[in-house]
């Protein structure tokens, strides 16, 4: 009996060429599909569907995927089986059996991203793959003052990288926060929204850092929404500091419980 599985993945993106499968590239999707098909041992190839893409070097704490599996295996059995095959830079942290009409991309109503910025003058060799780096002075209060301008529904045309296939650049940000991790000398941003454009979070972080450094007006986001010009946003923060933290599905947990009863 074929069942649909939803799994939550954590991965270190440093040695992946992003999430989506690409010819002759090591990607999260290709590594996971290899593991799932090894467990299946069937001729028909099993394809993995992701809640969204992450770029090369971007990490995940809570990427969600789904796939249909032709054998009757419990959710815990699937979790243990995949983790026994997957490489050490990719781990299944949760697995559920879901209704056959569930789609991890289309059912998601919001996502949360985290961005870590290391503040040392020199690049920390032990953080270089897991944080962005900003050596210049930062006034975090200026960043906190700017963040309410990020929240809400806006046209983010100034914050999308070339190569994006999205025709509509309007997105809604529900929450935008910043905090200081003084013990580790880091600034940590979080953004929760109904969807994000190609490189949007990394471009927003770069603008916020320039606001914190005094290179931009505190309310420069409002101007950038109006001009809709990617060149005026200028920089893109490095991929190494970005983490897909969580994907939200509303009342899915209740639906899963009803399905499994």
N, C-alpha and C positions, 0 to 999 in steps of 0.2 A: 504494500500500500504506500503510495507516494505521500509524503508529508512535507509541509513547508516549514523551514526553520528560519528563525530570526536570531542572528548572533551579533553580539557587541564585541568589537575588537579594540585592543590597544596595540599600537605599534610605534616603533622608533623609525621615523621616516628617513633617517640619515643615508641609508643604503638602498632606498627604494626610489625608482624613477616616477614617483607619484602613486596614486591608487589605481587608476584605470590601466587595463591591459594595453600594452604596446609591443609591436614586433621587436624581438631580440632585446627586450628590456626587462629588468627585474622589477615588477610592480606588486603591490599588495594583492590586487585582484588575481594576478596570474599565480602567485604563490599559494593563495587560498584555494583557488580552483584546482590546482595540482593536488593539494591535500584532500579536498572533498572527493575528487575523482579517484584518488588512490583508495579511499575508504569504500567508495561505491563498487568498484571493480566491474562496472557495466560498460557496454560499448557506447551507449548514448552519453554524450558529453554533458556535464552539469555546469551551467553558467551561474556565476555569482552576480547579484544585482546590489549596488551600493546606494546608500542614502545621498551620496554626493561624492565629488572628487576632492582629493587633496593633491597638492603639487609635490614635486620632488623636494625632499628635505623637510616637509611638513609632518608633524607627529599627530597621533590620535590617542586620546584616552577613552573615547566612546564612539568610534565609527560603527555604524549599523549596516548590516547587509542581510539579504535573504536569498534562499535557494530552495529548490525542490529536490528531495532525496528519495530514491526508490525503495529504501529498506526501512523496516520498523526499528528505529533506534530511539531510545529516550533522549530527552534534552541533555541530561547530564552525561549520558553515554557519548553523545555527539561532541560535547565540550571536551571531555577527556580524550576522545579519539583524535580530534583535530589537534589538540595541544601536544599530543605525543608525536605528531608528524611535523607540525609547523616549525620554522626556524626560531631561534631565540629572540629575534627582534619583532616578533608578532605573536600575540596571545589572544585567545578567546576568553573573555572575562565573564560573559553571560550567554546563555542559549535558551531559547524558548520555542516551542512548537506553536505556530500561529495559524489562523484561518487561511484557506487557500487563496482568498482574494486580497490578502494583505500585501502591500508593496512598500518597501522601506523608504523609497524616495517620495512617492506621491502621498503617502499617509503622514509624513512628517509635517508638523505645523510650525516648528521652530528649531533653531540650532544655537548652540553656545560655543564660542571660541575663546580661547585664552591666549594671550601673548606675553611672553617673559622678556624683559629687557635687563641685561647686565650693565651695571653702571661703572665698573672699574675703568680707569684710564687706559689700561692695556687689556687686550682680549685674554680672558681666562681660558687656558687650554682645555680645562675640564668642562667648560660651559659652551665652547664655541659651536657645538653641534645642537645645542638645546636651548639657546637664548639668542636674541638679537643683542647688539652691543651699541651703547651710546655713551661716549666718554665726556660729553659736554655738560655744563651745569644745567640742572633742571629745577624749575619751581613747580612742584606738584600741585600747589594751590591753583596755579593758572590752568593746569590740565583739568582739575576738578571743576573749575568754573566753565570750561569749554564743553564738558561732557553732556550737559543738558541739551546743547545744540545738536548733538549726535542722535539723541533719542527722538523717535517719532517717524513719520512717513516722509521720505525725501527722495528727490531724484539724485542718485549717486553717480551721475555720469562723469564727474570729476575724479571718481574713486574707482574706476574700472580700468584694468589694463587692456592694452591692445591684444587682440586674439580672442576676446570674449565673444561668445555666440549669442548672448542675451540681447534681445531686441528692446526689452523694457528694463530700464535702469531704476525704476522706483522700487524701493524696499522699505520695510518698517523695522526699526530697531526698538526693541522693548526695554532694553537695559544696557547701560554702558558704565563701567566702573573702572577705577584705578586704585591701587593700594601699594604702599611701600613695604617691601620685605627687607627691613634693615639688617637683619641677621645675615642674609645672603647678598646684600647690596643689589637688590633687584627692584624694578618697577613691574607690576603685573596688571595688565589690562584684561577685562572680560567684556564680551559683547554677546547679547542674545537678540536674535532677530528672526523674522519669518523666512529669510533667505539672504544669501550673500553673493555678490558678483565676483568675477575673477580677480583675485588679489585685493579685494575691497578692504578686508581687515588690515592687511599689511600696509596699504596706502593710508588708511585712517590713522594707524599707529604712527607712521612717519610724520603726518601732519601734526598730530598731538604732541609728539616730541619736539617739533619745531616751535609749537606754541609754548611748551614748557621751557624752552630755551630762550624765548623772547624774540625769535626770528619771525613770528607771525602774530597778528592780532589775536586776542583771546577768542573772538567770535568769527574767526576766519572761515569756519565751516559754513556759515550763512552765506558768505560771499561765494564760496566754491559751489554751493548748490545752485546759485544763480548763473554763474558763468558756464557751467557744464564743460569744463576744459581740463582734461587729464593733465596737460602740461603744467598747469598752475598748481596742481597738488605736488608735483615734482618727484619726490623720493618714494621708494617702496622698501619697507623694512624687510630684513632677511627672512627667508623661509624657516630658518632654524629655530626661531622663537615662537612659531605658531603651533597651536594644538587645537584640534577638534575635540572639544571636551565632552559634549553631550548632544544627542538628538532627541527631541521630545515628540511624543505620540499621543498626548491627551489621555483618553480613556482606554488605551490599548490594553493595559493590565487587566481591566475588568473584562474586556472582550476575550482575552486569552483564558482567564479563569472560567468563563462561561463555555468556551470552546472545549476545554479539557475536561469539564465535568461529565 
